[in-house]
């Protein structure tokens, strides 16, 4: 039984009877014996019948209202006088919590039973009455509420301050709990709400959940919270919206063999008569419910202390702590707290910061204030076996979560439509913060381009994209705002704005924003106002809101086309238009594109020739078409826009300018910056994909790569080539494409060779850029079939098997494992599978598991899919990665797609609430489908089973349609050029 049904049974009232009353509080009447005339009896009977009829109509109207209430209420936040009568009578039916009450402080006590994982609790909430109300409406999801009481919180003697509760019930459709009172609460008074409850949670990965791990063959349990965005209500009744900040005092009672953690340090600890322990934690600062956190586990920890006295502890499985796997994250966290305090000029607010590494978690990590939770593979590092790419990813996850202690925890978005205000900043600072830790990695000026800008522009160029600030009305809409548009586009826009403002002014604006709104909430306009004020103090009158509203309230981004005028007046024509991969989408959906998409674009522009490039100038492009005078231009002069790709847009040129740029790359690429070389490659491939350029232009541009000595352009090229590879890998003429790529890669591959080892077998570490370039070229060579690369990989695998000593350099292990599995027999697959089970290094297990997806044996791939989903040894994040990687394998593509369809109900049930994981899965399985039959299968599947992830499936449909369209329009043109190419 659900809670509503249970309560009906307890009160002896049917559920329909509850709603017929509307839970309206009515005065009782005294029973009387009445003697009446027969006519009066008849009249009374008629009146009763009429009343019944009226009541039936009222119930019908009430039901009808309930169905459409979400459309009528909008955001649900406004003055009490603005809401209609039904909202006042049924405040629990609104999309947002009523504003009559405001929580100030929570006292939460929980008893946790780890054996069967039930927990029981009491919560006392001090609430301030803002407007008179007879209802207390707050969130509760799946909790069995036992008792409810409300008293005046003014210290009056017991009983005298009680407020009579008429009834209380769960309203499951909105995950709410409603308390109806006998009389109104009075404005400006404070009340204390006391609720006792219990619940059971098991393997949900949301709310307060339990998971397990093996230590020396013994199964051990831990329990941890994941409240973001709307799951605190699964653990205790609360006002679970970010605007309702309050302070919290938490106490956790559990068996003495466990320890407990929360946001704040333990203030006191008591031992009960039964031997159980209760930890009482200090009071938190004002914070949103979704940043509250606690855990019950038997982990151990390592500790560090900052110069300002903040205690940092990393908790993990005892064997992981003993091996030192957490030391790296602990070390960089200490440095990062110093960095952010100096950068923002705002101190870290809490006395401690715990990092908790858990075996299972729905996300990579969660930035709970003072108790950040990470899935193990995103925080535990084994230096002997971890690749550089693994170290870099782990570093950036930690940098991201520590940034949230300011952007998110200290200052929280008012509502979920501006979730990018915290996620975009944290993602941007992944690169800024990592630059602080490792300056030679050059993350913000280089890797940001390929890993953030280029990646999100793929998504944001779809007609199914959306503005970065999305309206959110229903609780079910909240999860969908946590996507790469919020994270990566948010980061790209912040980077663009930082470059326009200048570093010092940008930092000053951030400091003002944090200082003004600390311990509170803020919206995007609050940020724009602080940035505008900072600019004005520098004498620059730029209305940041006016500029940025174009970028945040419109979907997509522009393509800026720069063309030389035929006249000799040194002017160029600059046009902007909304970039979409499928231009026909504007014809199919005119309602979506009937707006005049237009941006205020900070276009930086340089003029160059074979020996010189001018310093950049900035041109603000506000109109669809503009003409601007630039430096001296002649027939051999080329134009280059968006210098170092600081702007969030693509740049196109006339074909003559493209030819000059390609010629420049062939003769002397270093005249053009590394960032712009990578940008030219990404722009040209995507412009051709969308039909803005002929298909041969991107193929011509990569013919310069043998002269390219920097990692970033190679990385941009490889990303574009892998996209093309998956489009073409099942076509008859595929070898024309792979041979062309190999011809461009071979000179650099043979020049760089493979990582070296010393006489004792240890690996010689090269400079970061050299290692990354070497890895990128080896991956291209092996992926596209270079025979020498294949032989080297097979040799390294064979030596490992024969000696049982792994001498494969960590930086190329994933390439070698995958190549070996794809080329060698089933015994190699079994060997890798065995090593996956026996390895204790988290990073190595991940690489081994993904290598198993490279087999060309359908039986083994199918076995892997089934074992991954059913095995406790495979974390949920890795289950999704296995399915996606099988789908990227041409031998496993249809297998993964069929498996996904067959298991959709199970997968959606398992990951549906963690929408980020679900979207990643849907995208990964479908993005490389490219035949008419696969498109038909996708359409049929969405029609029958696509509910619950509508936006992800809409995006998948558009991508597959674009794949099929590209085959129909451009494949022959593409192969014709390759047949004639002198470089082929």
Rosetta blueprint (number, residue, H / E / L):
1 X L
2 X L
3 X H
4 X H
5 X H
6 X H
7 X H
8 X H
9 X H
10 X H
11 X H
12 X L
13 X L
14 X L
15 X H
16 X H
17 X H
18 X H
19 X H
20 X H
21 X H
22 X L
23 X L
24 X L
25 X L
26 X L
27 X L
28 X L
29 X L
30 X L
31 X L
32 X L
33 X L
34 X L
35 X L
36 X L
37 X L
38 X H
39 X H
40 X H
41 X H
42 X H
43 X H
44 X H
45 X H
46 X H
47 X H
48 X H
49 X H
50 X H
51 X H
52 X H
53 X H
54 X H
55 X H
56 X H
57 X H
58 X H
59 X H
60 X H
61 X H
62 X H
63 X H
64 X H
65 X H
66 X H
67 X H
68 X H
69 X H
70 X H
71 X H
72 X H
73 X H
74 X L
75 X L
76 X L
77 X L
78 X L
79 X L
80 X H
81 X H
82 X H
83 X L
84 X L
85 X H
86 X H
87 X H
88 X H
89 X H
90 X L
91 X H
92 X H
93 X H
94 X L
95 X L
96 X L
97 X L
98 X L
99 X L
100 X L
101 X E
102 X E
103 X E
104 X E
105 X E
106 X E
107 X E
108 X E
109 X E
110 X E
111 X E
112 X E
113 X E
114 X L
115 X L
116 X L
117 X L
118 X E
119 X E
120 X E
121 X E
122 X E
123 X E
124 X E
125 X E
126 X E
127 X E
128 X E
129 X E
130 X L
131 X L
132 X L
133 X E
134 X E
135 X E
136 X E
137 X E
138 X E
139 X E
140 X L
141 X L
142 X L
143 X L
144 X E
145 X E
146 X E
147 X E
148 X E
149 X E
150 X E
151 X E
152 X E
153 X L
154 X L
155 X L
156 X L
157 X L
158 X L
159 X L
160 X L
161 X L
162 X E
163 X E
164 X L
165 X E
166 X E
167 X E
168 X E
169 X E
170 X E
171 X E
172 X H
173 X H
174 X H
175 X L
176 X E
177 X E
178 X E
179 X E
180 X E
181 X E
182 X E
183 X E
184 X E
185 X E
186 X L
187 X L
188 X L
189 X L
190 X E
191 X E
192 X E
193 X E
194 X E
195 X E
196 X E
197 X E
198 X E
199 X E
200 X E
201 X L
202 X L
203 X L
204 X L
205 X L
206 X L
207 X E
208 X E
209 X E
210 X E
211 X E
212 X E
213 X E
214 X E
215 X E
216 X L
217 X L
218 X E
219 X E
220 X E
221 X E
222 X E
223 X E
224 X E
225 X E
226 X E
227 X L
228 X L
229 X L
230 X L
231 X L
232 X H
233 X H
234 X H
235 X L
236 X L
237 X L
238 X E
239 X L
240 X L
241 X L
242 X L
243 X L
244 X L
245 X L
246 X E
247 X E
248 X E
249 X E
250 X E
251 X E
252 X E
253 X E
254 X E
255 X L
256 X L
257 X L
258 X L
259 X E
260 X E
261 X E
262 X E
263 X L
264 X L
265 X L
266 X E
267 X E
268 X E
269 X E
270 X E
271 X E
272 X L
273 X L
274 X L
275 X L
276 X L
277 X E
278 X E
279 X E
280 X E
281 X E
282 X L
283 X L
284 X L
285 X L
286 X L
287 X E
288 X L
289 X H
290 X H
291 X H
292 X L
293 X L
294 X E
295 X E
296 X E
297 X E
298 X L
299 X L
300 X E
301 X E
302 X E
303 X E
304 X E
305 X E
306 X L
307 X L
308 X L
309 X L
310 X L
311 X E
312 X E
313 X E
314 X E
315 X E
316 X E
317 X L
318 X H
319 X H
320 X H
321 X H
322 X H
323 X H
324 X L
325 X L
326 X L
327 X H
328 X H
329 X H
330 X H
331 X H
332 X H
333 X H
334 X H
335 X H
336 X H
337 X H
338 X H
339 X H
340 X H
341 X H
342 X H
343 X H
344 X H
345 X L
346 X L
347 X L
348 X L
349 X L
350 X L
351 X L
352 X E
353 X E
354 X E
355 X E
356 X E
357 X E
358 X E
359 X L
360 X L
361 X L
362 X L
363 X L
364 X L
365 X E
366 X E
367 X L
368 X L
369 X L
370 X L
371 X E
372 X E
373 X E
374 X E
375 X E
376 X H
377 X H
378 X H
379 X L
380 X L
381 X L
382 X L
383 X L
384 X L
385 X L
386 X L
387 X L
388 X H
389 X H
390 X H
391 X H
392 X H
393 X H
394 X H
395 X H
396 X H
397 X H
398 X H
399 X H
400 X H
401 X H
402 X H
403 X H
404 X H
405 X L
406 X L
407 X E
408 X L
409 X L
410 X L
411 X E
412 X E
413 X E
414 X L
415 X L
416 X H
417 X H
418 X H
419 X L
420 X H
421 X H
422 X H
423 X H
424 X H
425 X H
426 X H
427 X H
428 X H
429 X H
430 X H
431 X H
432 X H
433 X H
434 X H
435 X H
436 X H
437 X H
438 X L
439 X H
440 X H
441 X H
442 X L
443 X H
444 X H
445 X H
446 X H
447 X H
448 X H
449 X H
450 X H
451 X H
452 X H
453 X H
454 X H
455 X H
456 X H
457 X H
458 X H
459 X H
460 X H
461 X L
462 X L
463 X L
464 X L
465 X L
466 X L
467 X L
468 X L
469 X L
470 X L
471 X L
472 X L
473 X L
474 X L
475 X H
476 X H
477 X H
478 X L
479 X H
480 X H
481 X H
482 X L
483 X L
484 X H
485 X H
486 X H
487 X H
488 X H
489 X H
490 X H
491 X H
492 X H
493 X H
494 X H
495 X H
496 X H
497 X H
498 X H
499 X H
500 X H
501 X H
502 X L
503 X H
504 X H
505 X H
506 X H
507 X H
508 X H
509 X H
510 X H
511 X H
512 X H
513 X H
514 X H
515 X H
516 X H
517 X H
518 X L
519 X L
520 X E
521 X E
522 X E
523 X L
524 X H
525 X H
526 X H
527 X H
528 X H
529 X H
530 X H
531 X H
532 X H
533 X H
534 X H
535 X H
536 X H
537 X H
538 X L
539 X L
540 X L
541 X L
542 X L
543 X L
544 X H
545 X H
546 X H
547 X H
548 X H
549 X H
550 X H
551 X H
552 X H
553 X L
554 X L
555 X L
556 X L
557 X L
558 X E
559 X E
560 X E
561 X E
562 X E
563 X E
564 X E
565 X L
566 X L
567 X L
568 X L
569 X L
570 X L
571 X E
572 X E
573 X E
574 X E
575 X E
576 X E
577 X E
578 X E
579 X L
580 X L
581 X L
582 X L
583 X L
584 X L
585 X H
586 X H
587 X H
588 X H
589 X L
590 X L
591 X L
592 X L
593 X L
594 X L
595 X L
596 X L
597 X L
598 X L
599 X L
600 X L
601 X E
602 X E
603 X E
604 X E
605 X E
606 X E
607 X E
608 X E
609 X L
610 X L
611 X L
612 X L
613 X E
614 X L
615 X L
616 X L
617 X E
618 X E
619 X E
620 X E
621 X E
622 X L
623 X L
624 X L
625 X E
626 X E
627 X E
628 X E
629 X E
630 X L
631 X L
632 X L
633 X L
634 X L
635 X L
636 X L
637 X L
638 X E
639 X E
640 X E
641 X E
642 X L
643 X H
644 X H
645 X H
646 X L
647 X L
648 X L
649 X L
650 X E
651 X E
652 X E
653 X E
654 X L
655 X H
656 X H
657 X H
658 X H
659 X H
660 X H
661 X H
662 X H
663 X H
664 X H
665 X H
666 X H
667 X H
668 X H
669 X H
670 X H
671 X H
672 X L
673 X L
674 X H
675 X H
676 X H
677 X H
678 X H
679 X H
680 X H
681 X H
682 X H
683 X H
684 X H
685 X H
686 X H
687 X H
688 X H
689 X H
690 X L
691 X L
692 X L
693 X L
694 X L
695 X L
696 X H
697 X H
698 X H
699 X H
700 X H
701 X H
702 X H
703 X H
704 X H
705 X H
706 X H
707 X H
708 X L
709 X L
710 X L
711 X H
712 X H
713 X H
714 X H
715 X H
716 X H
717 X H
718 X H
719 X H
720 X H
721 X H
722 X H
723 X H
724 X H
725 X H
726 X H
727 X H
728 X H
729 X L
730 X L
731 X L
732 X L
733 X L
734 X H
735 X H
736 X H
737 X H
738 X H
739 X H
740 X H
741 X H
742 X H
743 X H
744 X H
745 X H
746 X H
747 X H
748 X H
749 X H
750 X H
751 X H
752 X H
753 X L
754 X L
755 X L
756 X L
757 X E
758 X L
759 X L
760 X L
761 X L
762 X L
763 X E
764 X L
765 X L
766 X L
767 X L
768 X H
769 X H
770 X H
771 X H
772 X H
773 X H
774 X H
775 X H
776 X H
777 X H
778 X H
779 X H
780 X H
781 X H
782 X H
783 X H
784 X L
785 X L
786 X L
787 X H
788 X H
789 X H
790 X H
791 X H
792 X H
793 X H
794 X H
795 X H
796 X H
797 X H
798 X H
799 X H
800 X H
801 X H
802 X H
803 X H
804 X L
805 X L
806 X L
807 X L
808 X L
809 X L
810 X H
811 X H
812 X H
813 X H
814 X H
815 X H
816 X H
817 X H
818 X H
819 X H
820 X H
821 X H
822 X H
823 X H
824 X L
825 X L
826 X H
827 X H
828 X H
829 X H
830 X H
831 X H
832 X H
833 X H
834 X H
835 X H
836 X H
837 X H
838 X H
839 X L
840 X L
841 X L
842 X H
843 X H
844 X H
845 X H
846 X H
847 X H
848 X H
849 X H
850 X H
851 X H
852 X H
853 X H
854 X H
855 X L
856 X L
857 X L
858 X H
859 X H
860 X H
861 X H
862 X H
863 X H
864 X H
865 X H
866 X H
867 X H
868 X H
869 X H
870 X H
871 X L
872 X L
873 X L
874 X L
875 X L
876 X H
877 X H
878 X H
879 X H
880 X H
881 X H
882 X H
883 X H
884 X H
885 X H
886 X H
887 X H
888 X H
889 X L
890 X L
891 X L
892 X L
893 X H
894 X H
895 X H
896 X H
897 X H
898 X H
899 X H
900 X H
901 X H
902 X H
903 X L
904 X H
905 X H
906 X H
907 X H
908 X H
909 X H
910 X H
911 X H
912 X L
913 X L
914 X L
915 X H
916 X H
917 X H
918 X H
919 X H
920 X H
921 X H
922 X H
923 X H
924 X H
925 X H
926 X H
927 X L
928 X L
929 X L
930 X L
931 X L
932 X H
933 X H
934 X H
935 X H
936 X H
937 X H
938 X H
939 X H
940 X H
941 X H
942 X H
943 X H
944 X H
945 X H
946 X L
947 X L
948 X L
949 X L
950 X H
951 X H
952 X H
953 X H
954 X H
955 X H
956 X H
957 X H
958 X H
959 X H
960 X H
961 X H
962 X H
963 X H
964 X H
965 X H
966 X H
967 X H
968 X H
969 X H
970 X H
971 X H
972 X H
973 X H
974 X H
975 X H
976 X H
977 X H
978 X H
979 X H
980 X H
981 X L
982 X L
983 X L
984 X L
